[in-house]
């Protein structure tokens, strides 16, 4: 089982949508929000994904298809 952290940026029009909740139900991953800043016009999350590596890859692709920008985080950046 893998644990990988990502920085996710939401486009303004997607902020009201429960995208991370949807990803947790569409793919076999557990999401843990480590840090976040969500406002009316911008939003970002630092999230740790736990699951099989291929499921995490699918979940990241799903986030990108929903309009999010996803970048990996170095392991010790978020505690």
N, C-alpha and C positions, 0 to 999 in steps of 0.2 A: 504494500500500500504506500502510495506516494503522498507527500505534503509539499505543495508548491504555492508560493505567494505571488500575487499579481496586483498591479496598480490599474484600476479600471476608471475610465473617465466617461461620464454620461453626456450625450448631447442634450441641450436644453429641453427639447420636446419629449425626451424619454424620462426626465426626472420623476414625473408623477407615477410612472409604471413600476410595478414590483418585479423588475427584471431579475434580480438576484434570487428572489423567491422562485420565479419560474424556472431558472436554470437548475436550482436544487431539486425540482420535481421532474424536469425533463431528462436529466442525466443522473447517473449513479455517483454523485459527488456530495460531500458535506462542505458547506461554506461557513467560514468563520471570519466575520468582519474584525479586522485588527485596528483600523483607523478609518475615519471618514469625515468628509465635509460636504454637506449637501445644502444648497441654497436654491432660491427660485430660478436662477438662470445657469448655475453651474453645479456640478456634482462629481466627486471622486471617492473611490473606496480603495483601501488596501485590504485585500481578502486572501485568506489562506484556503486553498482547495485541498481536500483529502479524498483519495480514491485511487482507483487504478489509473495508471498514466494515460491509457487510451481514452478513458472516460473524461479525465481532466482536459485532454486535448479537444475532445468533442464539445465539452462545456465552454471552453474558451472560444472555439469557432462559433458556437451558438451565441455567445455574447457579442462577437463581432458582427454576426448576421443581424443582430438586433440594433446595431448602430453604435456600440460602445468601442472605445479605444482601449486595448488591453496590452500591458507591458509587464514582463517579469520583474520581480524585485529580488535584489540580492538577499541571501538568507538571513543575515543579521541586522537588516535595516529596521524591521518592525518587530517589536516585542510585545 
